[in-house]
């Protein structure tokens, strides 16, 4: 009898065989079709940054949030800086439209 692959319970999206997806296969077979059906247009990378931003907004210390990602503190600080720049620009546009 053939041995069944080990199921990894810690995987959010296991492959049909219960293993880690090849990134290209996941994108083409799972992610893009789901985004198309949902009428959405964002990436897993976008979700990761949104999650980190929300953790920071909720008061979770930057050092703790940086430990949750693979890029480390420098990359997370760059994301925070970019988010502040975008919010600042958005506020400026909102003020201009309010006049």
C-alpha positions as CSV (number, residue, x, y, z in Angstrom):
1,X,0.0,0.0,0.0
2,X,1.3,3.4,-1.0
3,X,2.1,5.7,2.0
4,X,0.0,8.8,2.2
5,X,1.9,12.2,2.3
6,X,2.2,13.7,5.8
7,X,-0.5,16.4,6.3
8,X,1.0,19.6,7.7
9,X,-1.7,21.1,9.9
10,X,0.1,24.4,10.2
11,X,-0.5,25.2,6.5
12,X,-3.2,27.7,5.7
13,X,-3.5,26.6,2.1
14,X,-2.0,23.1,1.7
15,X,-1.7,21.6,-1.8
16,X,-4.1,18.8,-2.8
17,X,-1.4,16.4,-1.5
18,X,-1.3,18.2,1.9
19,X,2.1,19.8,1.2
20,X,3.5,23.2,0.7
21,X,2.6,24.7,-2.7
22,X,5.1,25.6,-5.3
23,X,4.7,29.5,-5.4
24,X,4.0,29.6,-9.1
25,X,1.5,26.8,-9.0
26,X,-0.3,28.4,-6.0
27,X,-0.5,31.7,-7.9
28,X,-1.8,30.2,-11.1
29,X,-4.1,27.5,-9.7
30,X,-5.4,29.2,-6.5
31,X,-4.7,32.8,-6.0
32,X,-5.4,34.3,-9.4
33,X,-8.6,32.3,-10.0
34,X,-9.9,33.4,-6.6
35,X,-9.0,37.0,-7.2
36,X,-10.8,36.9,-10.6
37,X,-13.9,35.3,-9.1
38,X,-14.0,37.9,-6.3
39,X,-13.4,40.8,-8.7
40,X,-10.4,41.8,-6.5
41,X,-6.9,42.9,-7.5
42,X,-4.3,42.5,-4.7
43,X,-1.4,40.2,-3.9
44,X,-0.5,38.2,-0.9
45,X,2.3,40.7,-0.4
46,X,-0.3,43.4,-0.2
47,X,-2.1,41.4,2.5
48,X,1.0,41.0,4.5
49,X,1.7,44.7,4.5
50,X,-1.9,45.5,5.4
51,X,-1.7,43.1,8.3
52,X,1.5,44.6,9.6
53,X,0.1,48.1,9.3
54,X,-3.0,47.1,11.2
55,X,-1.0,45.5,14.0
56,X,1.0,48.7,14.3
57,X,-2.2,50.8,14.3
58,X,-3.5,48.6,17.1
59,X,-0.5,49.5,19.2
60,X,1.6,46.3,18.8
61,X,5.3,47.4,19.1
62,X,7.3,47.7,15.9
63,X,9.8,45.2,17.1
64,X,7.2,42.5,17.7
65,X,5.5,43.1,14.3
66,X,8.9,42.9,12.6
67,X,9.5,39.4,14.2
68,X,6.3,38.2,12.4
69,X,7.8,38.8,9.0
70,X,10.7,37.5,7.0
71,X,12.1,40.9,6.0
72,X,12.9,42.2,9.4
73,X,12.8,45.6,11.1
74,X,14.3,47.7,8.3
75,X,11.8,46.5,5.7
76,X,8.9,47.1,8.1
77,X,10.1,50.6,8.9
78,X,10.1,51.3,5.2
79,X,6.5,50.1,4.9
80,X,5.5,52.3,7.8
81,X,7.2,55.3,6.2
82,X,5.4,54.6,2.9
83,X,2.1,54.3,4.7
84,X,2.5,57.6,6.4
85,X,3.4,59.2,3.1
86,X,0.3,57.8,1.4
87,X,-2.0,58.9,4.3
88,X,-0.5,62.4,4.2
89,X,-1.1,62.7,0.5
90,X,-4.6,61.4,0.9
91,X,-5.3,64.0,3.7
92,X,-4.0,66.7,1.4
93,X,-6.3,65.6,-1.4
94,X,-9.3,65.4,1.0
95,X,-8.6,69.0,2.2
96,X,-8.3,70.2,-1.4
97,X,-11.7,68.6,-2.3
98,X,-13.3,70.1,0.8
99,X,-12.6,73.7,-0.3
